[in-house]
Amino acid sequence: MHIETVNLEDNSYPIFIGEGASLSLENFEGYIAGKDIAIVTNEVVAPLYLNEISDLFSNMNVIEYILPDGEQEKKLKTVHKIIDRLMEAGLGRDSTLIALGGGVVGDITGFTASIFMRGINFIQIPTTLLAQVDASVGGKTAVNHKAGKNLIGSFHQPKCVICDSRFLETLKATEISAGLSEIIKYGLIYDREFFQWLQKNIQQILSNDPVAVAHAIQRSCAIKAEIVAQDEKEQSVRALLNFGHTFGHAIEKLTGYGNWTHGDAVAVGMVLAARLSENMSLITPEDVQNIEEALTAANLPISLPSIDPTELLAAMKSDKKAKDRKIQLVLLKKIGEAFLTADYAKEDLTNLLRAS
Ligand SMILES: NC(=O)c1ccc[n+]([C@@H]2O[C@H](COP(=O)([O-])OP(=O)(O)OC[C@H]3O[C@@H](n4cnc5c(N)ncnc54)[C@H](O)[C@@H]3O)[C@@H](O)[C@H]2O)c1
């Protein structure tokens, strides 16, 4: 078992990483308040893993809430329904919510935990690679609004995160690739050596090699924990984690939520951000080629779906990170170092979108 810590003073918490990590009650001890637990999961994950998690808490009052699958569930109505159920069951402030699922379940459950009774304990048990390396760590919780993704949300840190690599065995290959997109992102924005390691190990990760997968999860969680510890509420350095995301969120919105995976959309977004960085002579054409090759090796797309560039720009402007209507982007100074800027030629961005 490997443990990373997210250091946030009173809100610090461990990330337990390892095969079987979710089966050890020890990993939950100290993070559960009271005797009432509600496990929120979905119709895909429930038949696979819900019983084994529920059984761990046989001496407690356990409520199970099973959502339909899909990004379209990330809406206030779903939160309302979960809260109705918690109320009916008489859960109070000293209850604990457990998110058992991918980023969708994690975001909905975290947001519900943040507002139910003004905020209750919650635990993340992420079951997708993307959720293990990204969504479950850092306390961002949200649901979508028709105006855009994650526009209704809060910061609410989990009490602990439990990343069990067993869950990845049942994941579709496309979901492993989606996780790889965020893993590659960490290398690009923060750790050149990790990116170089990834260039050599993508096939091993795709084929679920336990050593490679364990290293990728540990290093990704360590980088995310380090960044979040420096800037919990995204006032500065945490914004770098949005590399590729302003483009990506706009792609997700315009293709209809759930039609493109978050990872696919972010992959194309990273390529666009890298090409813009190259236009500004920050990184080299070889760097861009290396990025594209790594993403392609991970079975991720590197070019835009057929979207009108003007619509894409408009969607990027409506993203919540657009300050004063000027689109701020995370670009690369070099592989392993990113920065946030609105200081680029607008025509460069427009031309890039037309050409991609
Ligand atoms: N809060 C954050 O910091 C943060 C960061 C990144 C992404 N996100 C959000 O996360 C969401 C994407 O998360 P995701 O990629 O995990 O998608 P997801 O939750 O939709 O899961 C992908 C698919 O895998 C299925 N699944 C989950 N675990 C499984 C398992 N072990 N075996 C088989 N199938 C399984 C799900 O039912 C779903 O069909 C987006 O809504 C995104 O906005 C949040």
The ligand as an SDF file (V2000), in Angstrom:
LIG
                    3D

 44 48  0  0  0  0  0  0  0  0999 V2000
  -13.6180   17.1080   -9.5440 N   0  0  0  0  0  0  0  0  0  0  0  0
  -12.5560   17.1500  -10.3120 C   0  0  0  0  0  0  0  0  0  0  0  0
  -11.4970   17.6590   -9.9340 O   0  0  0  0  0  0  0  0  0  0  0  0
  -12.6260   16.5340  -11.6760 C   0  0  0  0  0  0  0  0  0  0  0  0
  -11.4530   16.3470  -12.4120 C   0  0  0  0  0  0  0  0  0  0  0  0
  -11.5430   15.7150  -13.6480 C   0  0  0  0  0  0  0  0  0  0  0  0
  -12.7730   15.2870  -14.1260 C   0  0  0  0  0  0  0  0  0  0  0  0
  -13.8800   15.4980  -13.3820 N   0  0  0  0  0  0  0  0  0  0  0  0
  -15.1890   15.0510  -13.8670 C   0  0  0  0  0  0  0  0  0  0  0  0
  -15.1800   13.6310  -13.9140 O   0  0  0  0  0  0  0  0  0  0  0  0
  -16.0980   13.1850  -14.9040 C   0  0  0  0  0  0  0  0  0  0  0  0
  -15.4300   12.1610  -15.7820 C   0  0  0  0  0  0  0  0  0  0  0  0
  -15.0690   11.0780  -14.9540 O   0  0  0  0  0  0  0  0  0  0  0  0
  -14.8430    9.6190  -15.5460 P   0  0  0  0  0  0  0  0  0  0  0  0
  -13.9740    9.7200  -16.7210 O   0  0  0  0  0  0  0  0  0  0  0  0
  -14.4770    8.7520  -14.4180 O   0  0  0  0  0  0  0  0  0  0  0  0
  -16.2870    9.2610  -16.1470 O   0  0  0  0  0  0  0  0  0  0  0  0
  -17.5190    8.4140  -15.5750 P   0  0  0  0  0  0  0  0  0  0  0  0
  -17.7080    8.6410  -14.1550 O   0  0  0  0  0  0  0  0  0  0  0  0
  -18.6560    8.6930  -16.4890 O   0  0  0  0  0  0  0  0  0  0  0  0
  -17.0260    6.9130  -15.7890 O   0  0  0  0  0  0  0  0  0  0  0  0
  -16.7810    6.4490  -17.1050 C   0  0  0  0  0  0  0  0  0  0  0  0
  -17.5770    5.1610  -17.3910 C   0  0  0  0  0  0  0  0  0  0  0  0
  -16.9730    4.0790  -16.6970 O   0  0  0  0  0  0  0  0  0  0  0  0
  -17.9580    3.3830  -15.9230 C   0  0  0  0  0  0  0  0  0  0  0  0
  -17.2430    2.8010  -14.8020 N   0  0  0  0  0  0  0  0  0  0  0  0
  -16.8070    3.4210  -13.6830 C   0  0  0  0  0  0  0  0  0  0  0  0
  -16.0380    2.5810  -12.9720 N   0  0  0  0  0  0  0  0  0  0  0  0
  -16.0120    1.4080  -13.6240 C   0  0  0  0  0  0  0  0  0  0  0  0
  -15.3600    0.1760  -13.3990 C   0  0  0  0  0  0  0  0  0  0  0  0
  -14.5340   -0.0230  -12.3760 N   0  0  0  0  0  0  0  0  0  0  0  0
  -15.5510   -0.8250  -14.2850 N   0  0  0  0  0  0  0  0  0  0  0  0
  -16.3370   -0.6340  -15.3920 C   0  0  0  0  0  0  0  0  0  0  0  0
  -16.9440    0.5270  -15.6770 N   0  0  0  0  0  0  0  0  0  0  0  0
  -16.7700    1.5440  -14.8020 C   0  0  0  0  0  0  0  0  0  0  0  0
  -18.9690    4.4420  -15.6130 C   0  0  0  0  0  0  0  0  0  0  0  0
  -20.2090    3.8840  -15.2710 O   0  0  0  0  0  0  0  0  0  0  0  0
  -19.0150    5.2180  -16.9290 C   0  0  0  0  0  0  0  0  0  0  0  0
  -19.8120    4.5380  -17.8680 O   0  0  0  0  0  0  0  0  0  0  0  0
  -16.5310   14.4250  -15.6840 C   0  0  0  0  0  0  0  0  0  0  0  0
  -17.8110   14.7820  -15.2530 O   0  0  0  0  0  0  0  0  0  0  0  0
  -15.5150   15.4760  -15.2710 C   0  0  0  0  0  0  0  0  0  0  0  0
  -16.0390   16.7840  -15.3010 O   0  0  0  0  0  0  0  0  0  0  0  0
  -13.8370   16.0920  -12.1720 C   0  0  0  0  0  0  0  0  0  0  0  0
  1  2  1  0
  2  3  2  0
  2  4  1  0
  4  5  1  0
  4 44  2  0
  5  6  2  0
  6  7  1  0
  7  8  2  0
  8  9  1  0
  8 44  1  0
  9 10  1  0
  9 42  1  0
 10 11  1  0
 11 12  1  0
 11 40  1  0
 12 13  1  0
 13 14  1  0
 14 15  2  0
 14 16  1  0
 14 17  1  0
 17 18  1  0
 18 19  2  0
 18 20  1  0
 18 21  1  0
 21 22  1  0
 22 23  1  0
 23 24  1  0
 23 38  1  0
 24 25  1  0
 25 26  1  0
 25 36  1  0
 26 27  1  0
 26 35  1  0
 27 28  2  0
 28 29  1  0
 29 30  1  0
 29 35  2  0
 30 31  1  0
 30 32  2  0
 32 33  1  0
 33 34  2  0
 34 35  1  0
 36 37  1  0
 36 38  1  0
 38 39  1  0
 40 41  1  0
 40 42  1  0
 42 43  1  0
M  CHG  2   8   1  16  -1
M  END
$$$$
